[in-house]
């Protein structure tokens, strides 16, 4: 056994080159010195902050605010001297030397009604469907032309809408600057352009013309340009007219009328369905009607007895003697007055050229109510003399129209 060395621990050296920790001893004198240095540096920082304190610079706007605040302060002080009665008195802004002034200024955000309405009118769409507008040709293309109608965009007219039928010399017929009336057939699109038509306007005017002619009972001459199973076709101011075989004076060989001219009357005029029916027979009737006048005494044969009156043959035309115009007396049956095939005399009380209708009257030939029933023969014998007395009534009626 070896001998243990008590001083073995004292001889143990630390591994490596590390030095043992050293303890720093600070005296009380040194501590006071450090505190003084920290205090001096804080005072120096405060002095620097005071030295670099920014200077407040007031601009003109801040000065105006201060002046306003001063005025308000003065106003508040002056109000303290008012009596209670003066305080209760309502404020009158119209008084002089007041501190309040109400003034309205117009800025760019104010609503101007007149300017608003003017802007609406300037951008209002021009050309509603069915409206007639005057314009001027400003451009011609191969498929149509453009017409200035006063809108933000011109109106466009397709070539097929430039007129009736086929237009061969298109660019020769229409020139730049040509003024014309057109009909709007389609309202404006997203670009503000409307579709117009000269053809549609011509057809509208043609329908208006034939409607007026039919109402007045006018007769027209038409050129027959074709036929079909039902009758003949013709052209009337650009409209397609049709004459049924039953309305021809001679409908047996109706095909032979192609290329000939016939005098016809209007039988039916309907612009909505584009139906135009003509009649040669009615033209003959109207020709006879035009030779008649109101109050004229006629003689004819009773063709038929109906529940509402008699039909009288006037030589190619027929007149209606309605039961209300038969007599001023009361009757049980129409046949106790007249019978079929009987010759009678009557006054013409109505002439309707459009419908081809003639109205007759025998009640005006009576001297007393029911005389026609009691003594029919006497009324018929004195009809000519009695008709002269009633002529003045019809003349007055004609003047009042």
Buried (B, 14 or more C-beta within 10 A) or exposed (E): EEEEEEEEEEEEEEEEEEEEEEEEEEEEEEEEEEEEEEEEEEEEEEEEEEEEEEEEEEEEEEEEEEEEEEEEEEEEEEEEEEEEEEEEEEEEEEEEEEEEEEEEEEEEEEEEEEEEEEEEEEEEEBBEEEBBBEBBBBEBEEEBBBBBBEBEBBBBBBBEBBBBEEBEEBEEEBEEEBEBBBBBBBBBEEEBBBBBBBBBBBBBBBBEEBBEBBEEBBBBEBEBEEBEEEBBBBBBBBBEBBBBBEBBEEBEEBEEBBEEEBBBBBBEBEBEEEEBBBBBBBBBBBBBBEEBEBBBBBEBBBBEBEEEBBBBBBEEBBBBBBBEBBBBBEBEEBEEBBEEEBEBBBBBBBBEBBEBBBBBBBBBBBEEEBBBBEBBEEBBEEBEEBBEEBBEBBEEEEEEE
